[in-house]
Amino acid sequence: MVATGSLSSKNPASISELLDRGYHPGSLLSDLDYWDYVVPEPNLKEVIFEETTCQNLVKMLENCLSKSKQTKLGCSKVLVPEKLTQRIAQDVLRLSSTEPCGLRGCVLNVNLETENVCRKLDRIVCDSSVVPTFELTLVFKQENCTWTSFRDFFFSRGHLSSGLRRTLILSSGFRLIKKKLYSLIGTTVIEEC
């Protein structure tokens, strides 16, 4: 049975229609009562808090990439696919939702995989006042795009050959590895393509 707004309000016309279709009156009313209690009202404060937390996490990831661009990546620009950091932040929140301290107990190691070599970019401690309960390792992937290789080759022959002129393009794929620090349970790997 599908519960709709008209059925959950126990509209007499809807109930008589279902009785005409052959539903037993006793089970019908108990089913309606069941749906009155099963479908909770959304907690708007919780939804707003989660959106705010997600946006803060997106900003942390973008700041990490921005700081690493000249210091560890040796490039002037990092191009990030639309909604990539948003998807990553949502996955991080989902993986932290089952943890005792939630996101506050997370340590996030941010890496970049380029040409099968993984480089450490940053280590983000979500809340330094909480003992970490789990560790997430995020691996961004570089886009395998041949035109950027040609462009860098041609620019390297001219006066635009500065190492900081290079543009790094991230792939929409990433890897997220979860390691619980208080348990012997194995790690969880999520691969997004």
Secondary structure, DSSP 8 states (H G I E B T S, - for coil): ----HHHHTT-HHHHHHHHHTT--HHHHHHHHHHHHHHS----HHHHHHHHHHHHHHHHHHHHHHHHHHHHTS--SEEE--TTHHHHHHHHHHHHHTTSTTGGGGEEEEEEEEETTEEEEEEEEES-TTS---EEEEEEEEE---HHHHHHHHHHHTSTT--GGG-EEEEEEEEEEEEEESS-----EEEEE-
